[in-house]
Amino acid sequence: MMPNLPMQAVPPDWPGGYWWHWLFFSILLIAFVVIMVMGAIWIERRGMGRMQSRLGPNRTGPFGLLQPVADAIKVLLKENIVPDSADKLVHWLAPVIAFAPVMMIFAVVPFQNGALLADLNIGILYVVAVSSVATLGVFMAGWGSSNKYSLLGAMRNVAAVVSYEMPLVLAIVGVVLVAGSLSMNDIVLAQDIPFILLQPLGFLLFFTAGCAEINRSPFDLMEADSELVAGFHTEYSGMKFAMFYLVEYAEAIAISAIITTLFLGGWRGPVLPPWLWFIVKIFIVFFFMVWTRTTLPRVRIDQLMALAWKFLFPLALINLFITAIQVLVWPDALPWGLIIVNIAIMVILVVVWSKFFKLGWGRLEV
């Protein structure tokens, strides 16, 4: 058990009734996402600068902290251009439909014990269902732009989401089996041992599949500027482009928050306030996303599909099978001794499976 763990639950109608609860947490979530996105943009640009032996933004505000604000003002002042042949209504609705589901994800993410907008008993199932809707907005952007490059980028996004949703959901099922609940708050409460130690392979699968679904490098094939200009948002400018930019980073924060909740004990931790632990863990996960973006080269589209179906999906099935056996043997709680066993299983499976798995070589004509 973690020391000095604050387990006091926030009342479900806090701070004073049902509607006050919804109003307070709705405003809090909007402010949280906007501020976290600004912080993520600064961390990524400054972090990548350090990793690439350059400075990064350092002119606007102290240490360049106001650079995201300057970027937002610049984008909002740009002209909104819509192609003549575009479907005007679909073109306009696409960024809105892409943005709304990302905000809805945070409704079931706990910042503290009970401190969330809605503690659904199917919280993680709600997250999986709602997050997939954002893909519709991306597809609408590609279709409504009347641009073949945009449509190709949108179709790549649909293919990636359909493919990587399988290992991602199977990785979640492993966590649900260990926790015995679909509620995000209950999953955090069940982590006397952080699930990243009991489910290391599940964490690896979820992190990889999550980065692929939200278009993070090295899986950003729908925005491959070397072949698709800027992908699905090629024909967007001004405020509508800013919304897609906001969606990209909000999705990264959402995935980081879900990983924190499922595998890193959520808000649990010693000494610091629970909400602060939650934010610190989110930024740690996001830093690893930045690290992989700076380190790994972009894969090809056939390699992207092969990784999902030939590598991640079989490993996710094996991980689920092993987890089910462990839960049957230890139905009350998994022992600490399984940490070493599961880490060893992960290393062996990844090494052995990689011997049989090939991304594909040679030139591919599409």
Secondary structure as UniProt FT lines:
FT   TURN            3..4
FT   TURN            12..16
FT   HELIX           18..51
FT   TURN            52..53
FT   HELIX           62..64
FT   TURN            65..66
FT   HELIX           67..76
FT   TURN            84..85
FT   HELIX           88..105
FT   HELIX           106..108
FT   TURN            113..114
FT   TURN            121..122
FT   HELIX           123..131
FT   TURN            132..133
FT   HELIX           134..144
FT   TURN            145..146
FT   HELIX           148..179
FT   HELIX           184..189
FT   HELIX           195..198
FT   HELIX           200..213
FT   TURN            214..215
FT   TURN            217..218
FT   HELIX           221..223
FT   HELIX           225..228
FT   TURN            229..230
FT   HELIX           231..233
FT   TURN            234..235
FT   HELIX           238..263
FT   TURN            266..267
FT   HELIX           274..295
FT   HELIX           301..306
FT   HELIX           307..312
FT   HELIX           313..329
FT   TURN            336..337
FT   HELIX           338..356
//
